[in-house]
């Protein structure tokens, strides 16, 4: 398990670590206290991945198109 703050991880890094956590929990060879810590870390990683995906979806939704349908820029996310 990484000591890196979940909020500092990129989507890809969080996803890789989440896959590792799930694998460890599925094997069942982790002590109970460690399993609880892994589960908590996994829940935080899942939330991070979901937040980064939502952020990306919002950015894509804000792409502006010109009259011919070509992307020309993005609108601010707070509009």
Buried (B, 14 or more C-beta within 10 A) or exposed (E): BBEEEBEEBEBEBBBBBBEBBBEBBEEEEBEEEEBEBBBEBBEBBBEBBEBBEEEEEEEEEBEEEEEEEEEEEEEEEEE
